Amino acid sequence: MVSERKIDVDLDGRNADRSYVITIEPGILDKVGERLVGLGLGTHRCAVITNPTVGGLYLERLITSLEGAGISAIVINIPDGETYKNLEEISRVYDQLLTERFERTSPIIALGGGVIGDMAGYVAATYLRGVPFIQIPTTLLAQVDSSVGGKTGVNHELGKNLIGAFYQPRAVYIDPTLLSTLDDRELRAGLAEVVKHGVIWDDSFFSFIEDNAEQMLLLNPDAIASAIDCSCTIKAGIVGEDEREAGLRTILNFGHTFGHAIEALTQYKEYKHGEALAIGMVMAADLSASMGLSDEALARRIEKLLIAFGLPTKLPERMSADELVVALHMDKKVKDGCIRFILLEQAGKVVLKTVGEQEIRACIKAATSSAD
Ligand SMILES: NC(=O)c1ccc[n+]([C@@H]2O[C@H](COP(=O)([O-])OP(=O)(O)OC[C@H]3O[C@@H](n4cnc5c(N)ncnc54)[C@H](O)[C@@H]3O)[C@@H](O)[C@H]2O)c1
């Protein structure tokens, strides 16, 4: 029987105003109303932002819980999909909130995956200069990654997540049982971020994932709760040290340098973020080994685990080194024209390093030729 787990997210040296708790509890969806009252957010009204897919599955239970605590809800639906993560949709949400005279003290609740979480968070950060924000993440990626850390925002036609704000929620309620309806491919993509957390920070968690990979895929309650718990603990610890990505938080980009380039070169259509990340992590691990920073065996361990999760680990053959190098130069870690990577020293330990173009090209060649 899996019980409640709680993780403190301590910001500003435990500044009580902005610190909050992540609760992981099967069935917590049905208790959100009473939890809001406990937080002092039991205002007469709240707004729930969701999409028709997630709303169709879980909205009724959330509304029942809210109404049981005397809270009525305005429901705002955003169409399902990354293509709707834009300012036009945000503007429509503002219209509805203003028309309803939604007040500054009333909370906005995100019920959905990372897209809904990022958008609802951005609305909460900006509507009336900020209203209380609650996250109920419903994909594995959102439960282990995007709901933690306070990054909110939308895409611009010139790039992903270019418009946004750092805005922390007042609480995150994670109900792992909601994952039972999630598409298998989405689950596997979320597991890539779980692997990343073990690789960058915690050797014993990495081993735990290796030992429990099959159970995680089967959504065994203990295995999946531990995966979420450890991932959130690791991310919360890193974000607590460096909320605005001035230093330590960069390590969360392990695998993302190649991963983002692969996503961009395939127009964000071919790979889920976690799938491109899986390829990127293997390439970064191989690059680390080729530079003598870490063991080749570690790269193979990571690759084996990602394959066990059914994730891709090889570069698509048609992708040329030239176009990848150009795409890599768009990375936010590029400094003075030099490409920097988060590289491995050992399991649980990474380092930020500038890498020369020759080494990058050799790594791309190896990743491509081994795919033949
Ligand atoms: N803020 C951050 O720190 C951060 C970090 C990583 C990613 N992100 C963002 O997260 C987004 C991706 O999030 P995602 O992977 O959760 O995708 P998503 O929100 O698009 O959800 C994926 C699909 O699953 C559906 N879904 C969600 N929960 C479900 C459930 N329980 N049952 C059935 N279907 C369900 C959704 O409707 C959607 O169709 C991207 O926009 C990315 O930029 C943000």
The ligand as an SDF file (V2000), in Angstrom:
LIG
                    3D

 44 48  0  0  0  0  0  0  0  0999 V2000
    8.0980   24.0230  -17.0720 N   0  0  0  0  0  0  0  0  0  0  0  0
    9.0750   23.1660  -17.2010 C   0  0  0  0  0  0  0  0  0  0  0  0
   10.0420   23.1460  -16.4160 O   0  0  0  0  0  0  0  0  0  0  0  0
    9.0010   22.1380  -18.2870 C   0  0  0  0  0  0  0  0  0  0  0  0
    9.8860   21.0480  -18.2740 C   0  0  0  0  0  0  0  0  0  0  0  0
    9.7390   20.0800  -19.2680 C   0  0  0  0  0  0  0  0  0  0  0  0
    8.7650   20.2120  -20.2510 C   0  0  0  0  0  0  0  0  0  0  0  0
    7.9320   21.3050  -20.2260 N   0  0  0  0  0  0  0  0  0  0  0  0
    6.8780   21.4550  -21.2340 C   0  0  0  0  0  0  0  0  0  0  0  0
    5.9590   20.3790  -21.0690 O   0  0  0  0  0  0  0  0  0  0  0  0
    5.2850   20.1780  -22.3010 C   0  0  0  0  0  0  0  0  0  0  0  0
    5.1660   18.7050  -22.5650 C   0  0  0  0  0  0  0  0  0  0  0  0
    4.4110   18.1390  -21.5190 O   0  0  0  0  0  0  0  0  0  0  0  0
    3.7840   16.6690  -21.6320 P   0  0  0  0  0  0  0  0  0  0  0  0
    4.8120   15.7530  -22.1210 O   0  0  0  0  0  0  0  0  0  0  0  0
    3.1140   16.4170  -20.3360 O   0  0  0  0  0  0  0  0  0  0  0  0
    2.7490   16.8120  -22.8400 O   0  0  0  0  0  0  0  0  0  0  0  0
    1.1950   17.2220  -22.9040 P   0  0  0  0  0  0  0  0  0  0  0  0
    0.8480   18.1650  -21.8230 O   0  0  0  0  0  0  0  0  0  0  0  0
    0.9400   17.6410  -24.3030 O   0  0  0  0  0  0  0  0  0  0  0  0
    0.4510   15.8370  -22.6160 O   0  0  0  0  0  0  0  0  0  0  0  0
    0.6320   14.7770  -23.5370 C   0  0  0  0  0  0  0  0  0  0  0  0
   -0.7010   14.1900  -23.9610 C   0  0  0  0  0  0  0  0  0  0  0  0
   -1.2250   13.3980  -22.8950 O   0  0  0  0  0  0  0  0  0  0  0  0
   -2.5670   13.7720  -22.6110 C   0  0  0  0  0  0  0  0  0  0  0  0
   -2.7680   13.4840  -21.1960 N   0  0  0  0  0  0  0  0  0  0  0  0
   -2.2910   14.1700  -20.1480 C   0  0  0  0  0  0  0  0  0  0  0  0
   -2.5410   13.5100  -19.0170 N   0  0  0  0  0  0  0  0  0  0  0  0
   -3.2200   12.3980  -19.3450 C   0  0  0  0  0  0  0  0  0  0  0  0
   -3.7450   11.3170  -18.6040 C   0  0  0  0  0  0  0  0  0  0  0  0
   -3.5760   11.2130  -17.2890 N   0  0  0  0  0  0  0  0  0  0  0  0
   -4.4160   10.3610  -19.2790 N   0  0  0  0  0  0  0  0  0  0  0  0
   -4.5560   10.4210  -20.6210 C   0  0  0  0  0  0  0  0  0  0  0  0
   -4.0470   11.4020  -21.3740 N   0  0  0  0  0  0  0  0  0  0  0  0
   -3.3880   12.3860  -20.7310 C   0  0  0  0  0  0  0  0  0  0  0  0
   -2.6230   15.2200  -23.0070 C   0  0  0  0  0  0  0  0  0  0  0  0
   -3.9450   15.6370  -23.2430 O   0  0  0  0  0  0  0  0  0  0  0  0
   -1.7750   15.2210  -24.2630 C   0  0  0  0  0  0  0  0  0  0  0  0
   -2.5100   14.7940  -25.3610 O   0  0  0  0  0  0  0  0  0  0  0  0
    6.0730   20.9330  -23.3640 C   0  0  0  0  0  0  0  0  0  0  0  0
    5.3360   22.0570  -23.7540 O   0  0  0  0  0  0  0  0  0  0  0  0
    7.3440   21.3500  -22.6540 C   0  0  0  0  0  0  0  0  0  0  0  0
    7.8580   22.5620  -23.1320 O   0  0  0  0  0  0  0  0  0  0  0  0
    8.0350   22.2450  -19.2660 C   0  0  0  0  0  0  0  0  0  0  0  0
  1  2  1  0
  2  3  2  0
  2  4  1  0
  4  5  1  0
  4 44  2  0
  5  6  2  0
  6  7  1  0
  7  8  2  0
  8  9  1  0
  8 44  1  0
  9 10  1  0
  9 42  1  0
 10 11  1  0
 11 12  1  0
 11 40  1  0
 12 13  1  0
 13 14  1  0
 14 15  2  0
 14 16  1  0
 14 17  1  0
 17 18  1  0
 18 19  2  0
 18 20  1  0
 18 21  1  0
 21 22  1  0
 22 23  1  0
 23 24  1  0
 23 38  1  0
 24 25  1  0
 25 26  1  0
 25 36  1  0
 26 27  1  0
 26 35  1  0
 27 28  2  0
 28 29  1  0
 29 30  1  0
 29 35  2  0
 30 31  1  0
 30 32  2  0
 32 33  1  0
 33 34  2  0
 34 35  1  0
 36 37  1  0
 36 38  1  0
 38 39  1  0
 40 41  1  0
 40 42  1  0
 42 43  1  0
M  CHG  2   8   1  16  -1
M  END
$$$$
